[in-house]
Amino acid sequence: MSNSVQDWLDALEDVDDATREEAAKALAEKGDPKTLESLLVALEDDYWSVRSHVGWALAKIGGEKAVEGLITLFNDNMMEVQAEAVQAMASVGKGVIPQLLTCLKDKRWRVREQAAKTLGELRDPQAVQGLILVCRDRDGAVKSAAAEALGKIGNAKAIPALIKLFKDTSKIVRETAGTALMYVGKESVDALLESLKDPHFVVRCHAVRALGGMTTDY
């Protein structure tokens, strides 16, 4: 098959899944802005691998419209596509942080979750306050993603919010918060030691594990 951009765009509309997948992958490598509109249409492709490659193509093209298209993949029904969208978005760079912070308020929980994960990949302190607020999200997956992101950023401002997550009803959220505090490091020690006095057994357990560098089951 010819490797011209138009040939790949034609192939992107083929009935064969493998052909469309190959086309999407080739277009992702090219990152040609002239393909943007066709790529945005392909976000609705039935084959998950096509959507995944389209996300990388949009990331390479960049710009507000491409980023908005990439954000739609945060809400994809395939976890593989969501994960690739996070990595693709992170590859765009820190310029997308304002849009990601807006995504933390999105009504769709998957969008909030994947936005938090992307902010964790970017590891920029300007995201800390937004992620702290998301630690109060109604969805456990979002809270867990926010806690993990705060751990990756490692900013001490997140310590009180992470300590509060020790009282969350979700064990996954509690353990993620403990791991995050481990990554924050020595600045979290005083707060963790204070948590050893907490009347709640679960809080004391997670404080001990964070201090000891453990998040094993109990």
TATAQUI-V819533 format. One record per helix or strand of 2 or more residues. SS is the DSSP state (H for helix, E for strand). FROM is the first residue (numbers start at 1). TO is the last residue. If there is no record, write none. Layout:
ss=SS from=FROM to=TO
ss=SS from=FROM to=TO
//
This chain:
ss=H from=5 to=11
ss=H from=17 to=30
ss=H from=33 to=42
ss=H from=48 to=61
ss=H from=64 to=75
ss=H from=79 to=92
ss=H from=94 to=103
ss=H from=109 to=122
ss=H from=125 to=134
ss=H from=140 to=153
ss=H from=156 to=167
ss=H from=171 to=184
ss=H from=186 to=195
ss=H from=201 to=212
//
